Amino acid sequence: VDREAVIDWVLSFQAHPKNEAELNNGQFYGFHGSRSSQFHSLDNEVTVPNNSHLASTYCALAILKTVGYDFSLINSGSILKTMKHLQQPDGSFMPIHTGAETDLRFVYCAAVISSLLDNWSGMDKEKAKNYILSCQSYDGGFGLIPGQESHGGATYCAVASLRLMGFMEDDLVFQSTPSSIIDVPLLLDWCLQRQAVDGGFQGRPNKASDTCYAFWIGGVLRMLGANKFIDQTSLREFLLTCQSKYGGFSKFPGQFSDLYHSYYGFTAFSMLQEAGLNSLDVELGISSIIP
């Protein structure tokens, strides 16, 4: 990887306000996901929304962290000041400044952004915490929004966000008390039931095992301190059936590989402590950075 080329490319996607006043125009000045969303002002001076996005901002900062970029060089002030515009009265986050859904995915993105920049001024943690708690379902898992079906990805976003914000301690499964902010025994039960008979993890009941949930569910169990309850041998065997002879990992056994499932296949093997792989920062979803 050409480190400098990667850094320059990622930085080219940051949206910058023209002046200090624009920080209060309601828009979010984070990172774009691609060139196609980098609109400019029209000739008649009518401003076109910049469409930078919370998920793209999370990805940009994660990439920069991975290649060792000095975050003190980033204009983090504009990111954090305008990220506050995206938090809704119920504590959830919208990913862009207008016209989008709000759910746990973007609470998680905001939490990671704040953690990576080591500055929590861009979000009201207490409101975000209360929104997350409202998403825990009767079965112990978390839905993307209150009242929605529990889902592996949403559950990861909930638990990782609470961990990053400092509301959940280490090895909580062995320390849970009646004062715990989430129902830990019920959550543990729901997660462990997601490992299917083929050894893989499913994202919801009655769904097929899928490579990526070895991270989404396996990561939750790791954060709870409960990864020893995973049948690691059968999980490893399942993941290997998803490995393509052309390289990488597929969603299901026997299919062609793709980048998304290849990435989460490797994160799963990292958590299984496969030789030759870096350790994983589970809450951030990226490789632990080696100084």
HELIX and SHEET records of a PDB file:
HELIX    1   1 ARG A    3  LEU A   11  1                                   9    
HELIX    2   2 GLU A   20  ASN A   24  5                                   5    
HELIX    3   3 ARG A   35  SER A   37  5                                   3    
HELIX    4   4 LEU A   54  THR A   66  1                                  13    
HELIX    5   5 PHE A   71  LEU A   73  5                                   3    
HELIX    6   6 SER A   76  MET A   83  1                                   8    
HELIX    7   7 LYS A   84  LEU A   86  5                                   3    
HELIX    8   8 LEU A  104  LEU A  117  1                                  14    
HELIX    9   9 LYS A  125  SER A  134  1                                  10    
HELIX   10  10 GLY A  152  LEU A  164  1                                  13    
HELIX   11  11 LEU A  172  PHE A  174  5                                   3    
HELIX   12  12 VAL A  184  LEU A  192  1                                   9    
HELIX   13  13 TYR A  213  LEU A  224  1                                  12    
HELIX   14  14 ASN A  227  PHE A  229  5                                   3    
HELIX   15  15 GLN A  232  THR A  241  1                                  10    
HELIX   16  16 LEU A  259  MET A  271  1                                  13    
SHEET    1   A 2 LEU A 280  ASP A 281  0                                        
SHEET    2   A 2 ILE A 286  SER A 287 -1                                        
END                                                                             
